[in-house]
Amino acid sequence: MGSLHLSSCWTPFFWHSNVRDGALAAAAYSAFLCVFVLAYTAYVMAGGDSSQLWLPFFETNLDSSLVGWGSFALVYFLLFLAASACLVAGVRWDIRGLMLPWMTMMFLVILFQVSSFVKFLSKMFMGNETFLTKTN
């Protein structure tokens, strides 16, 4: 029985003819995303604007909840940045175990997005018409 080998890699923005280039591209845009989210989180925690509905820290309070959620975001995305570096090292040195941290962190991102979508749908279909409005 033969083993399965991947010969190409699709990332959300590009198609790569080999897995090595695709994994390096995935690590690169993951690392860039981490840097941007870290900078934005630091900006908001320093008193920056997060008042628009589509911004990630929209309903946080600078005095209470932003400290916890902002600290969580900083720690998570620092770990994700390190996992992206591990992915690059794993691809370059052909050590598959170094790819696992990135895969774990990406799984957590996907899990969070799915749970947020399910929460949104449950609020939308449970008859709560004011779920998008901010209340005092």
C-alpha positions as CSV (number, residue, x, y, z in Angstrom):
1,M,0.0,0.0,0.0
2,G,1.5,3.4,-1.0
3,S,1.5,6.5,1.1
4,L,-0.3,9.7,0.3
5,H,1.8,12.6,-0.8
6,L,0.5,16.1,-1.4
7,S,1.7,17.8,-4.6
8,S,0.1,21.2,-4.4
9,C,-1.1,23.7,-1.8
10,W,-4.0,26.1,-1.9
11,T,-4.0,29.0,0.5
12,P,-6.9,31.6,0.6
13,F,-5.0,34.0,-1.7
14,F,-2.8,31.9,-3.9
15,W,-2.4,28.4,-5.4
16,H,1.1,27.0,-5.1
17,S,2.5,24.2,-7.2
18,N,4.2,22.6,-4.2
19,V,3.4,22.2,-0.5
20,R,6.6,23.9,0.7
21,D,5.8,27.2,-1.0
22,G,2.2,27.1,0.1
23,A,3.1,26.4,3.8
24,L,5.6,29.3,3.7
25,A,3.0,31.6,2.3
26,A,0.5,30.5,4.9
27,A,3.1,31.2,7.6
28,A,3.9,34.6,6.2
29,Y,0.4,35.9,6.1
30,S,-0.4,34.4,9.5
31,A,2.7,36.2,10.9
32,F,1.6,39.5,9.2
33,L,-1.9,39.1,10.6
34,C,-0.5,38.6,14.1
35,V,1.7,41.7,13.9
36,F,-1.3,43.8,12.8
37,V,-3.6,42.4,15.5
38,L,-0.9,43.0,18.2
39,A,-0.4,46.6,17.0
40,Y,-4.2,47.2,17.0
41,T,-4.7,45.6,20.4
42,A,-1.9,47.7,21.9
43,Y,-3.4,50.8,20.3
44,V,-6.9,50.1,21.7
45,M,-5.4,49.3,25.2
46,A,-3.6,52.6,25.1
47,G,-6.9,54.4,24.7
48,G,-7.4,54.2,20.9
49,D,-10.7,54.1,19.1
50,S,-12.8,51.0,19.0
51,S,-16.3,52.5,18.8
52,Q,-17.4,51.1,15.4
53,L,-19.6,48.0,15.3
54,W,-17.2,46.0,13.1
55,L,-14.1,46.5,15.2
56,P,-13.1,43.6,17.4
57,F,-13.1,45.3,20.7
58,F,-16.4,47.1,20.1
59,E,-18.2,46.2,23.3
60,T,-15.2,46.3,25.7
61,N,-14.8,48.8,28.4
62,L,-11.3,50.4,28.7
63,D,-11.4,50.2,32.5
64,S,-12.6,46.6,33.0
65,S,-13.2,44.1,30.1
66,L,-10.5,45.4,27.7
67,V,-7.7,44.6,30.1
68,G,-8.7,40.9,30.2
69,W,-9.6,40.4,26.6
70,G,-6.8,42.6,25.3
71,S,-4.3,40.7,27.4
72,F,-5.7,37.4,26.1
73,A,-5.4,38.7,22.5
74,L,-1.8,39.8,23.0
75,V,-0.8,36.5,24.5
76,Y,-2.6,34.5,21.9
77,F,-1.3,36.3,18.9
78,L,2.3,36.3,20.4
79,L,2.0,32.5,20.6
80,F,0.5,32.4,17.1
81,L,3.5,34.5,15.8
82,A,5.8,32.0,17.4
83,A,3.8,29.1,15.9
84,S,4.2,30.8,12.5
85,A,8.0,30.8,13.0
86,C,7.8,27.1,14.0
87,L,5.9,26.4,10.7
88,V,8.6,28.1,8.7
89,A,11.4,26.2,10.5
90,G,9.5,22.9,10.2
91,V,9.1,23.4,6.4
92,R,12.7,24.5,5.8
93,W,14.2,21.7,7.9
94,D,11.5,19.0,7.0
95,I,10.5,18.5,10.6
96,R,6.8,17.8,10.6
97,G,6.4,18.2,14.4
98,L,7.2,21.9,14.1
99,M,4.1,22.3,12.0
100,L,1.7,21.2,14.8
101,P,1.8,24.5,16.8
102,W,0.6,26.5,13.8
103,M,-2.1,23.9,13.0
104,T,-3.3,24.0,16.6
105,M,-3.5,27.8,16.7
106,M,-5.3,27.9,13.4
107,F,-7.8,25.3,14.6
108,L,-8.5,27.5,17.6
109,V,-9.1,30.5,15.3
110,I,-11.5,28.5,13.2
111,L,-13.3,27.1,16.3
112,F,-13.7,30.7,17.7
113,Q,-15.1,31.9,14.4
114,V,-17.6,29.0,14.1
115,S,-18.7,29.5,17.7
116,S,-19.2,33.3,17.1
117,F,-21.2,32.5,14.0
118,V,-23.4,30.0,15.9
119,K,-23.9,32.5,18.7
120,F,-24.9,35.2,16.1
121,L,-27.3,32.8,14.4
122,S,-28.9,31.7,17.7
123,K,-29.5,35.3,18.7
124,M,-30.8,36.2,15.3
125,F,-33.3,33.3,15.2
126,M,-34.4,33.4,18.9
127,G,-36.5,36.5,18.3
128,N,-34.1,39.0,19.9
129,E,-34.5,42.0,17.5
130,T,-32.0,44.2,19.5
131,F,-29.0,41.9,19.5
132,L,-26.9,44.3,17.4
133,T,-27.6,47.4,19.5
134,K,-25.4,48.5,22.3
135,T,-27.2,48.9,25.6
136,N,-26.1,50.7,28.8
